[in-house]
Amino acid sequence: MQKLALFRLHLIVFLWGFTAILGKLITANAQILVFYRMLFASLFLFVFIRVFKKESIRVSKKLFLQLAAIGFFMALHWLCFFYSIKVSNVSIALSCLSLSTLFAAILEPLVFKRKVDISEVVMGIVIVACILLIFKTEFQYKEGIFFGILCAVFGTIFSVFNGKMFGKTSPGNIIFYEIFSGWLILTIFYLLSGQIFSMNEINYSDLALICLLASVFTAFPMLESVKLMKYISPFTLILTVNLEPVYGIILAFFIFGESEHMSPVFYVASIVMILAIVVNALIKTRKQKTIN
């Protein structure tokens, strides 16, 4: 069971890594892409919860508002992520995701009221130095780097506060209401701004790819990651999820070719960032074992 769980874990991380590839293959802009991704994903989740599992989706008004707020940051996270890909490339967007670990090191102690971990601060300094190095050598992608950093900020806010939601209702309900609320907020904004009519500017090929993105690469891995928590440790989950940029960058290199070829400095900086995250995770595990 343990080996099967690890295989499933690597599979969903690989699927998450492939979302960036689909983001580049889809010709629609980031706003349209995220609008339909959240719409289709919430529909798939609703059918899965109500039809297949026959579970209730009823939650209190207070919990719905909390999940809606988190869903808003999820929508911003995805908008910035895909926009970063559109204006730069997959490698830039994924490398900036490493900053999420730094932002989590700052935000998580505030939210969960724990002391700041010195090893996290040191790791954060290393990651910032690497991002600055990438920014200096890949300055032509400055807009993509900027939105990649915003993506990491919003992703961290979503992840940290999402951690406080589990246990308040079923995992399926949490994910469903977050994605549905994110889509609902985007819809209201597009209605008020008059951009809702531009959502029709999408071809059937893009719709098919977004449908694939929403089901196989969004709804399924999010539900699967929750199930896997029964069989694997949080450390194993976090450590493996950090491989998402690795999978994505390697896939992009071979699929898109020249447009994804970066300078040697970029790859060195990316490797250093990933190693810093892995080393920090190992240090945390040793500390936890010492305490226990």
N, C-alpha and C positions, 0 to 999 in steps of 0.2 A: 504493500500500500504506500509506503514511504517513497519508493522509487517511482511509482506511478504518479504520485503527487508532485514530485520534482519534475517529471516529464511534462505534466500538465502546466506547471508553473512556467517552465521555459517556453512552452507553446504560447501561453497568453502574453508573455513578455515579447516574444517574437511577433505576435499579432499587433501589439501596441507599437512596436518598432516599425511595422509595415504601414501604420496609419499615415506616417509622413510621406511614404511613397505614393499612396493613394491621393494624398493632398496635392501632390505635384502633378499626378496624372489627370486629376479633375480640372477641367479648364475654367469652371465657374469661379467667381471671386470668393474670398473668404467669408463674406457676409452670407451669400447664398448657400455656400457649402455647409456652414455651421447651422443655418436655419433648418435645412432639410435633414442634416445629420441628427439634430436633436429631436425633430419631429418624428422621423422614422424610428429612431432608437426608443423613444417613449412609447410609440405604438407597439413595437415588438415586445417591450417589457410588459405593457398592459396585457397583451394577449397571453404572454407566458404566465403571468401571475394569476389572472382571472380565469383563463380558459384551461390552461394545462395544469396549473397547481391548485386552481379553484380556491385561492386565498383572498381575503378581504383587503382592500386598499384604503380602508377608512383610517384616517389619522385625525388628531385634534387640530383645531385652528392654529394654536400656538406652534405645534410641531410643523405644520404645513408652512407657516411663515418663516420658521427657522430654516427649513429645507429649501424654501424658495430663495432665501438670501444666499445660501451656499450654491444653489443652482445658478444664480446670477454670476458669481465668480467663476463657476465652471464654464459658462458661456464666454466670459471675457478671456479666460485661459485659452479656450479653443480658437476664438477669433484671432487673438494675437499669435498663436502658434501657426495657424494656416496662413495668416497674412505675412508672417516672417518667411515662410517657405516661398510664397508668391513673389516677394520682392528680393529674395536672396536665393537660398537653396536649402535642401534638406539638412545638409551637414551643419550649416550655421544654426538653424532652428533647434536641432537636437543638441548641439554642444552647449547652447545657452541654457538648456534644461538642467544642466548640472548645478546651476546657481540655486535651484530649489532647495538643495541641501543646506546651503548657507542661510537662506531666508528662513528655513524651518528651524535652524539652530537659534535664530533670534526670536521668532514668533512663538514656537512651541513652549518655551519656558514661561512666556507671558500668559498664554492661554491656560496651560496646565499647572501654572504656579510652581515651577521647579527651578532649581539653580541652573545657571548657564554652564554648560560643559566646556571646559577649556580646550579640549581636543577638537570640539566642533568649531570653536573660534579660530584655532590654528588652521584647520582644514578650510574654513571659509576664506581666510586670507590667501591661502594657496590658490583656491579657485578663482578669486577676484583677480589675482595676479595673472593667471592663465587667460581669463576673459579679456583683460586689458591688452595682453600680448596678441591675442587673436584680433582684437579691434584694431590694433596698430598695423598688423600685417595684412588684414583683410578689410581695409578701410572702405573699399568699394561696396561692401555689404553693410555699411553702418546702420541703414534703416532696418535691415533684417535683424541685426544684432540688438538694436533698441527694442524692437517688438518681441524678440526672443527673450530678452531680460524681463519685459512686462509679462510675458507668458509664464515665466518662472515665478514671478511675484504672485500673480493671480492663482496659479496652480498650487502654490504653497498655502495660500489662504484657504482655498477650497479643501485641500488635503487635511490641514490641521483641524479646522472646524468640523470637517466631516467625521474626524475621529471621535468627536464628542456626541455624535448622533447615534452611533451604533448601540443597540440595546433598547432604544426608545420605541422602535417598531422593527419589522422584519427588514433584513438587508435589501430584499427586492423592492420593498416600498420606499426605502431611503433613496436608492438609485433612481427608481422611477420618478419620484416627485422632484428630485434635483434636476434631472434632465428635462422633464416636462415643464417645470417652472422656469428653467433657463430659456426654453423655447417660447414660453408664454411671454416672458419679459421682452425677449427680442421682438416678438410679434407686435406687442404694444408699442415698442419704440419705433418699429418700422411703420406702423399705422400713423403715429403722431408726426413722424418726420416725412411721410409721403413716400418712403422707400419700399413699401409693401408691394407695389406694382412691379418693381424690378425683380422680385422673387420669381417671376414667370420667365425671366431671361435665362433659361437653362435647357440644354438639349437632353434627349433620351439617354445618350451614352453616359452623361454626367449623373443623371438620376439613377441609372443602374449601378454605377460605381459608388454613389453615396448610399444607396440601399445596402450594398455589400459592406461599406464602411460602418453603417449604423448597426447592422446585425452581427456579422462575424467579427468585426474589429472593434465594436463598442459594447453592445449589450451583452454578448456572450462572455468576453474576457472580464468584464466588470463583475458579473454574477459569479463566474468561475473563481475569481480571486478571493471573493468572500467565502466560498465553500472550502477553499484550500486552507484557510486559517485553522480548520479542524485538524489538519494533518502535519502542517509545517510551522516552524517558529516564525515570529515576526521578523527576526534577524535574517532568516533565509529569504523571506519575501522581499525585504528591503534590499538586500544584497543582490538578488537576482533582477529586481526591477531596474537597478542601476545599469543593467546590460542593455536596456532599451535603446539608448543612443548608439551603442556599439553595433547592435543589429541593424539599426536604421541607416547609419553612416556607411556600413559595409554594403548593404543592399543598394543604397543610392549610388554608390561608387560603380557597381557593376551594371545597374539597370540604366542609369542616365549618362554614364560616361563622362565626357569632357566637362559638362556643366557642373559636375560635382567634384572635380579634381581641385584640391586645395593645396596651399603651400605646405612644405614640410613642417614649418613652425606651427601651423594649425593642428596637424596630427600629433605632434609632440605635446602641445599644450592640452589637447583633448585627452591623451593617454595619461598625462600627469593628473588632470582633474578626476578621471575615473579611478586611478590608483589611490588618490587622496580619499575619495569616498569609501573605497573598499577597505583601506587601512583604518579609517575611522570606525567603520562597522566592526572590524575585528577587535579593535581596542575596546569598544563598548561591550562586546560579547565577553571578553576576558574580565572586565570590571564586574559584569553581572554575575559571572561564575564565582568570582572572589567573594561578592556580597552574599550569594546563596550558600 
